[in-house]
Amino acid sequence: MHVRAASLRHRRRLAAALVALGAVAGAGCASGVPDSAADQAFLGAVHVQAPDIGSYRSDVALVRLGHAACDAFRSGASYQELADRMVLLEGSHPLPSQDLGAVISSAADNYCPQYRSRAS
């Protein structure tokens, strides 16, 4: 019974994180420029790995996705669960898989290094 309750709590936390990810992915681009050192490092890494990503996602949207990816990892999502969910949530204009991988791996490297092993 204890294992079953723990599994249910895990699924609820994961669902909550993925719902939050959906809100982030569905949000429009806000004005403003990410300004923290971590944001700049994250964006630099994303733009190196996916040079064309700026043509269809703003830096603000990318930072939001990066933070949402870490939130999902904290809630127990695997890389595959996160990637699958991000593609579904972005609807008719999802990031190409290589660019999505750049966002997830750069987020783990710069925002939540404790989850690097999940993003590799």
C-alpha positions, 0 to 999 in steps of 0.5 A: 500500500505504501508503494502504491501511495508513493507512486500516486504522489509521484504521478501527481507531482509529475502531472502538476509539473507537466501542466505548468510546462504546458502553461509556459509552452503555451504562453506568448512571448513576453517583453523583456530580456533575460538578464541573469548570468544563468539565463545568459549562459543557458541562452548562449548554449542553446543558440550554439547548439541550435543556431536557427532557434531564434527565428521561431522562439524568443529568448524569453520563451526559451528561458521559460521553457528551460525553467519549466524543464527543470521543474519537470525534472524536479517532479520526477519526469524522465528526459523522454517524458519531458520531451514527449510532453513538450512536443505535444504542448507546443501544438502545431509549431513544436520545436524540432527534436534537435532544438528541443534537446538543446533546450533541455540539455542546456537547462540541465547544465545551467539551471539544474545541474543536479539533473544533468544525468537525465538530460544526457 
